[in-house]
């Protein structure tokens, strides 16, 4: 086998690596025979030069086999998971997991941290006092088999190749690569031993992929590999030009998810979550109809069972909801009001996310601590008519200077328009 340096030189110049070379590189990455600098060089070459479909498939499969697999043998339920390509205010996993469990599925949800300008499910869960996302494989297996649900991060031995690459993609500007996104997403899902997967493909200004064409290329890349390994997959394409729901920020999104499951939810958030769980149910049972699947989700919502399961899941993993409410209530905030009569402008999801991140809700560097309380709650939606002095939003942060800067940014973004803006349908299309 050639040296890593020689392989990287050839990849830089555009040569296709063989499956054996990719497997050798991934093994070296996991066993520290390949340095972080060399991994970063590979990521940049893959991003700028691209990987072929064969390379992408080999990378995905090698990464999925780079460590342990989630033990699932004792559960008698269909094992179905969901993954989103990311967005601003995307908290669907927090609602979806308990809903899907109540609807009869087993959900081994392995999530990630914030990537780029988007928030991460693990960071949101860790805003709950005591919540443990660092489960062992044994704990994952126990929770899945006894309670049919867990929400956690990767263990050191679960797809360890992705742990290294995921962190470096964020800080090397290589997040948007179709091949690297495919390998990162699917390697973790293949390690879960799933019976089916629903992919939420986000598209727009707040997503990593801004056009439907890019999103479909990623979907096709993942579809090819899912077909290769025999994993049934459904793709739901949705818009991410504006934040999903009414909140952006880790704890604030947990609060919104909890309220939505209790019956007080933003229509877009509820609608998209319902569609995703419905598609999970259809993957689990081909005899179901669209209507029966949707009604089952609605019943789980109406009954309050999913809301109860949300709190039960938090308690099982060590979280204390009431202590969290008390802790975050001490965070400073500033209210944003309308300076004139008019209409709420279009909301640029990425700009809001960047402002929240700079206030502490995300990381500018991989070592930065997160202010889990920081973020914004939006009281209005684009196109809504408002009066002068009407409340538009509330921004939170512990750091006074960051809070003032954040408030100024939001005031500028929420200046009223003379005419309303239209909101197109959230869901674009579904590939079943």
N, C-alpha and C positions, 0 to 999 in steps of 0.2 A: 504494500500500500504506500502511496506517496505521502510525503509529509504534509501536515496541516498547512504550512506556509505555501507549499507548492499547489495544493488543492485550491487555496484561497486565491492565489495568483491566477489560476486557470478560471476560476469562477468570476473573478474580476473582469477577465477578458471574454466572458460569455460562454465558456464550455459547459456542456451539460454533465452533471455528476451522475454516476451510476447509482443504483439502489444500494449496492454494497458500500460505495464511498459515503453516501449519506448516512447509512447505518453506522459506519465506522466513526464518522464525525459526531453523531449524536451520542454514541457510547463514550467517546472521548470527552465530550462536554459534561456528561454526567459524572465521569470518573476523574475530572480535573486534569485530564491530559490535554484538553483544549482550554486556553485562557479566555477570560471574559473579553479581552481585547480582540481575540480571534473570532469569538462569537459575534461581537459587534461588527467586525469586518464582514462576516458572512451575511448578517442581517442587512447591512447596507448594500452589499453586492446583490443579494436576492431582491431587494427593493428596487434598485436602479436597473439591474439587468433582467430581472424577472426569473421565475422558475418555470420549467415546462410542466405540463400536467403529470408526467411520469415522476418528475422530481418532487412535485407537491404531494403526490400520493405516497411516495417512499418516505418523505419527511414526516408526514402525518402518522403513518403506521409505525415508523421507527420511534417517534416521540411517544406514541400511545403505549409502546412496549418497553419504554425506558425505565419503568419501575413497577410498582404493584398495581393490581386491579381491585376495584371495589367488590368485595364478596357479596353476592346477591342470591345465593342458592336457596335460602330458606323462605323467601317471601313468595306468597301465592298470588300476588297481584301483578298486573302488567307494569313493567318498569318504564316509565315515560318521563322524559325531561324536556325542558325548554331552554333555549339560549337566545339572547338578543345581541345584535351587533353593536349595541350601545347607543346612548343618547342622553339628552339633558332631562332630568326629572324622571328617567325611566325606572320606575319602581314596581313594574309588573310582577317580578319574581316574588316580591313580598306578599302579594295578594294571591298569585297563581298557585304557589306551593301548597298552602292550606286548602284552597279550593279544590285542587286536583286530588289531594289526599281524601277529602270528604267525598269526592265523586267516585272513589274506588280505585285510585291509582297509587302506585308506589313511586315516590319522587326523590331520587338521590341527587340533590342540587349542589353541585360543586361550582362555586362562583369565584370571581376575581375581585381585585381592588380597582380603584380608579385608574383609568387609562386615558392619557391625554387630558382633554377638557371634560370628559364624562366621569360621573360618579361610579363607584363600584359597590356591588351588593354587600361585600364583606365589610367595607367601611360603614355602610348604613347599619348593618347588624351590630357592629361593634360600638355604635353610639348608644346601644342598650347596655346599661350597667351590668357587668358580669357575663354577658353573652359570650359563649365559647365557640369560635369558628374553627379552632385548631383541634379538630377531632382526629383520633387515631383511626386506622382502618377497622379495628375491632369495635370502636364506638359507632362508626358509620354503619357497620353491619348490624349491630344491635338495634340502633334506632330505625334502620330501614325495615328490619324483619319484625320488630315488635310494634313500631308506630308508623311505619310506611313513609317516613319523611325525615330528612335532615337537610340543613343548609350549612355548608362549611366551605373552607378553603382546601387547597391541595395539601396533603401531607408531604413531608420531605421525600417520601418514596412513591408518591402518586404522580406520575408524569413529571418527574424532576426536570427533564429537558425543557418542558414548557415554563417551569418556574423561573429558570435562568433567562430564557428568551423573552418571556413576558415582561419582566422588569427592564431588560435592556431595550426592548422595542419602544417603551415609553420615553426613555431618555435619549434615544439615538434618532428620533424622528422617522421611525420605520413602521409605525402603527398601521398605515393605510395599505400596505402590500397585500394584494389578494391572496397570494400563496401563503404568506406568513399568517394571515388571519385564518385561512382555511386550516392550516396545520395546528394552530393554537387552539381553535375552537373544537375541532373534531378529535384531536388527540385526547383531550379530557373526556369527551363524551364516549369515545370508544372504550376508555378505561373504566367507564361506569357499567359496562355490560348491559346496555339499554335494549328494550324491545321497540322503542320508537323515539323520535326526536322531532320537536317543533322548533323551527328557527324563525325568530322575528327579525326580519331584514329591515332595518331603519334607513330611511332615505331623506336627505335634506341638509339644511345649513347646520343643524346641530348634531348630525351623524358623521361618522368617519367617511362614509361614502355619500357624496352629495347628490348624485344623480341615480335615477332608476336603472340606467344602463350599467353603471358600476356595480350596483347592488345585485343586478341579475347575473353579472359575470361572476361575482362571488358565490351566488347561489348555485350557478352551474358548476363551479369548481367543487363546491361541497357535495352537490348532488352526484357528481361523478364518483367521488370517493365513497359516499354512502351506498351507492349502487354496487360498487366494487366489493364492499365488506358486508353487504346485505342488511343495512340499517334503514328501515322505513323512515322517511323524513318528509315533513310538510313545511313549506316556506310561506310565511305571512309577511307581505311587504306593507310597511306603514310609514307615514310621513313623520319627519323629525325636524321640521322648520322651526316650530315653537316648542317650548318645554312641554313634556307630557304631564298633565295634571296641573296642580296649582302650587307646587313647592319644588325648590331646588336646594339641596343640602341634606346631609346624612340623617340627622335626627328628625328634621322637618319632614323628610320623605317617609320615615318610619311612622310618624304621627298621621300623615295623610293616608298611608296604606291601612293603618288600623281603623281610621274613621271610615274609609271606603268599605271595608269589610263589615263595619257596623251599620252600613246603609247610607252614609253621607259621603258620596264620592263624586268626583269630577266625571262628566259624561264620557269624555274621551278615554280617560284611564279605565273606567268601568267597561266601556265598549271593547277596547283592545284586549283587556284581560279576559273578558268573556270569550272573545274569538279564539284566543290562544288556548284556553282550557278546553273549549269545544273541540278544537283540532286535536288536542291530546287524547280526548275521549274517542274520537273517530279513528285515530291510529291504533288505539287499544282494542277496538272491536269493530271489524268491518261491517257487521250487521246493523250497526247504529245508523240512524238518519241524522242529517244536520239538525232537524227540528228537535228530535229527542235529546241529542247531545246538548243543545242550547238550553232546553228546558231543565235538564239535570243540573247544569251550572247555575241557572237562575234559582232553582230550588235550594241548592247548597248555600246560596247567598241569602235568600229570604229567610231560611230557617235559623240563621245565626250560627250554624255549625262551623262554618269557615272562620268566623270571627273568634269563636271559642278555640278552634284549633290553632289559630295564629298565636294566641296567648299561651296555649299549652305547649306549643313548639318552643317558644321563647323560654318558658320555665324549664322545660326538659334540658335545654342547653345552657342553663345557669343564669339566664337573664332575669332582671328585676325591673319590670315595666314602671312601677310606681316610683321606685328610687330614681329611675331615669327621668321621669317627669319632674321630680323635685330638683334634680341636678341641672337640667337644661333650662328650667324656669328662671335660673339666676343669670342667664345670659342677657347682655345689653341688646337693645333694639332701637330702631328708628322707623317711624311711620312715614310713608311716602303718600302724599295727597296730590290731587289734580290741581294744576295751576290755572286751569280754565275749563269752560264747558266745551265738549267735543266728543271725539270717539277715541277709544284706546287704540294705539297704533299696533301694527304687526310687531310681534315679539321675536327678536333674533335669538334663537336658542343658544348658539355658541357664545354670543356676546354676554348673555346673562351668566352662562356657565363660567366663563373666564373671570368675570367680575366676582362671582361667588368663590371661585378658586383662590383669587388674590386676597379675598377676605379671610381665607383660612379653611374653606370647605374642601379643598383639594391640595395636591402637592405640586409645587413648582420644580422640586428636585425629589429624587426617590427617598431621601432621608428626612424630608420635611415632616413634622408632626401635623396632624389634622385637628382643626377645631370642629368637633362633631356638631356643635350647636350652630355654626355659621351657615347662613343661607338666606333664602328669601321665600316668603309666602305671597302669592299673587291673589288679590281679591277680585280681579277682573280678568276678562279675556279679550283677545283682539277683536275689534269691531264693536265692542260694547259702548253704548252712550253713557257718558259720565258728566256730572256737574262739577263746578269749581269747588275745590276743597274736599271732594269725595275721596275717601281712602282708596288707594290703588294697590299698595303692597306694604309689607313690613319686612325689614332686613335685620339680620342678627349677626353679631360677631362679638367675641370677648375683647379683642384688641380695639381700643377706642379709635385710633387713627385709621385702621383698616375699615372699621364700621362707617366712619364718615366718608371715606373714599367710595365705599360700596354704595352708600346712600346717594351720593352725587351721581354715580354711574347710572343707578336705577332711575333717578329723576330725569336724566337726559334720555334714557331709553323709553320712558313712559309719557313723554310729552304728547298731548292730545293732537289728533288729526282733525281736519275740517270735514272729512268724509269717512264713512266706515270702510273697513277692509273685509274681504270675504275669507271664509275658512273652508277650504276644500275638504272632502271626506278624508278621515284619518287613514283608513285602510285602503290601499291601492289595489291589491289583488292577492290571490292565494294560489300557490302551486300545491296541489294535493298529490 
